[in-house]
Amino acid sequence: MAGHWRINGFYDVTKLTGLFEAAQRRESCRSFAAAPSTEQWNALTHAADELALPGVRIALGLCDTSLFKPLLAGLVIKFENVQRFAAVIVRDREPQTVVDAGVSGEMFLLRAVELGLGACWVSGTYKRGQVGLRLEADERIVALLALGIPKRLPDLPIRRRRKEITALCPAFDSLNSAQQEIVQYVQIAPSAINLQPWRISPAGPSELTISVGTPGQRLDLGIGLCHALLALGSTPAQFSLGENALSATVRQL
């Protein structure tokens, strides 16, 4: 799947500098002061078309906070004043497309941060019957993104609860500087309930393999790969996906 994977060559890396910087400012935002402005909403509409890989669709919608209220008693995930969302939608049942959805959705989320907005991935704790988007017969929603003007701006630098870098990549100290930056950018990526499921290992002098443990973590794999792509900047590289779509290799060219 190496040269044929649609992630290769899809993004214009000269336009991703702002997203690289936004990744450093990103934190999961659940409390909003207001909906995005008309200008921000128009920019998000453009980003939804520009950043979604083939087979993935990002659709914007209006809502209220009740869309994100947990269905199970005892869950402490709390949202405040959510008025807008984006749905990350896949158009087939291929495991690779879920990985692509993670890449596309995280690119879009970071574009929202670049525009001064806050956002949060929500993959399970929302009311599906309340989404209100029209889906084609072969489409399904893999996650929502709550969107809006954050109630408060994050304090910089952001202090994240993260596993030690060597827990994600035991061989970290032996990597070259470019590979270390990839690992560090995957480390700050969001993941479902902050499990940070990525395991990263060298696969050769200029290769890293990023993997997750279960099919339910394919979206997280894509989110991590988005951060890996941003960390590369203008460094040429090729991405290849494992047959089970639970691992990917990044080879610097």
Residue pairs with C-beta under 8 A, 6 or more apart in sequence:
1 96
1 240
1 241
1 242
1 243
2 8
2 238
2 239
2 240
2 249
3 238
3 240
5 96
5 239
5 240
5 241
6 53
6 54
6 55
6 100
7 53
7 100
7 103
7 225
7 229
7 239
8 238
8 239
10 53
10 54
11 51
11 107
11 229
13 232
13 233
13 234
14 234
16 229
16 230
16 233
17 233
18 111
18 114
19 107
19 110
19 111
19 114
19 230
20 230
20 231
20 233
21 114
22 110
22 111
22 113
22 114
23 110
23 113
23 185
23 188
23 189
23 227
23 230
24 157
24 158
24 188
25 113
25 154
25 156
25 158
26 109
26 110
26 113
26 119
26 158
26 188
26 190
27 118
27 154
27 158
27 160
28 119
28 120
28 121
28 190
29 118
29 119
29 120
29 146
29 148
29 150
30 68
30 77
30 78
30 79
30 80
30 82
30 120
30 146
31 79
31 80
31 81
31 150
31 151
31 152
32 80
32 81
32 82
32 83
32 118
32 146
32 148
32 149
32 150
32 151
33 81
33 148
33 149
33 150
33 151
34 81
34 83
34 148
34 149
35 41
35 83
35 84
35 148
35 149
36 44
36 84
36 112
36 115
36 117
36 147
36 148
36 149
37 149
40 115
40 116
40 117
41 60
41 84
43 111
43 115
44 60
44 86
44 108
44 111
44 112
44 115
44 117
44 147
45 60
47 58
47 107
47 108
47 111
47 112
48 57
48 58
48 59
48 60
48 86
48 108
49 58
51 58
51 104
51 107
51 108
51 111
52 58
52 104
52 108
53 100
53 101
53 103
53 104
54 100
55 90
55 91
55 92
55 94
55 97
55 100
56 88
56 89
56 90
56 91
56 97
56 100
56 101
56 104
56 105
57 89
57 90
57 91
57 139
58 86
58 87
58 88
58 89
58 104
58 105
58 108
59 86
59 87
59 89
59 133
60 84
60 85
60 86
60 87
61 84
61 85
61 86
61 87
61 131
61 132
61 133
62 83
62 84
62 85
63 82
63 83
63 84
63 85
63 130
63 131
63 132
64 82
64 83
65 79
65 80
65 81
65 82
66 127
66 130
67 82
67 85
67 126
67 127
67 130
67 131
67 144
68 77
68 79
68 82
68 122
68 125
68 126
68 144
68 146
69 79
69 127
70 77
70 125
71 125
71 127
72 125
75 125
77 125
79 120
79 146
80 151
81 148
81 151
82 146
82 147
82 148
83 148
84 146
84 147
84 148
85 144
85 145
85 146
85 147
86 105
86 108
86 144
86 145
86 147
87 131
87 133
87 141
87 143
87 144
87 145
88 101
88 104
88 105
88 108
88 141
88 142
88 143
88 144
88 145
89 101
89 133
89 135
89 139
89 140
89 141
89 142
90 97
90 98
90 100
90 101
90 139
90 140
90 142
91 97
91 136
91 138
91 139
92 138
93 138
94 245
95 215
95 218
95 244
95 245
96 241
96 245
98 142
98 218
98 219
98 222
98 245
99 218
99 219
99 221
99 222
99 225
99 241
99 245
99 248
100 222
101 142
101 143
101 219
101 222
102 218
102 219
102 220
102 221
102 222
102 223
102 224
102 225
102 226
103 222
103 223
103 225
103 226
103 229
104 222
105 121
105 143
105 145
105 219
105 222
105 223
106 189
106 190
106 222
106 223
106 226
106 227
107 226
108 145
109 119
109 121
109 145
110 226
110 230
112 118
112 119
112 145
112 147
113 119
116 149
117 147
117 148
117 149
117 150
118 147
118 148
118 149
118 150
119 145
119 146
119 147
120 145
120 146
121 143
121 144
121 145
121 190
121 192
121 223
122 143
122 144
122 145
122 146
123 142
123 143
123 144
123 192
123 219
124 192
126 144
128 141
131 141
131 144
133 141
135 141
142 219
143 219
160 188
161 194
162 187
162 188
162 196
163 187
163 196
165 172
165 183
165 184
165 187
166 172
166 173
168 183
168 186
168 187
168 196
168 198
168 199
168 200
169 175
169 183
169 199
169 200
169 201
170 201
171 201
171 202
172 180
172 183
174 202
175 183
175 202
175 208
178 232
178 235
178 252
179 202
179 208
179 252
181 231
182 200
182 208
182 228
182 231
182 232
182 250
183 200
183 208
184 231
185 227
185 228
185 230
185 231
186 198
186 200
186 210
186 224
186 227
186 228
186 231
187 196
188 227
189 198
189 220
189 223
189 224
189 226
189 227
190 223
191 197
191 198
191 217
191 220
191 223
191 224
192 216
192 217
192 219
192 220
195 217
195 220
197 212
197 213
197 214
197 217
197 220
197 221
198 210
198 211
198 212
198 220
198 221
198 224
199 210
199 211
199 212
199 213
200 208
200 209
200 210
200 211
201 208
201 209
201 211
202 208
202 209
203 209
203 249
203 251
204 251
206 251
206 252
206 253
207 249
207 250
207 251
207 252
208 228
208 249
208 250
209 247
209 248
209 249
209 250
210 221
210 224
210 225
210 228
210 247
210 248
210 249
210 250
211 221
211 242
211 246
211 247
211 248
212 218
212 220
212 221
212 224
212 246
212 247
213 246
214 246
215 245
215 246
217 246
218 245
218 246
221 245
221 246
221 247
221 248
225 239
225 248
225 250
228 250
229 237
229 239
232 250
232 252
235 252
236 252
236 253
237 250
237 251
237 252
237 253
238 250
238 251
238 253
239 248
239 249
239 250
239 251
240 248
240 249
240 251
241 247
241 248
242 248
242 249
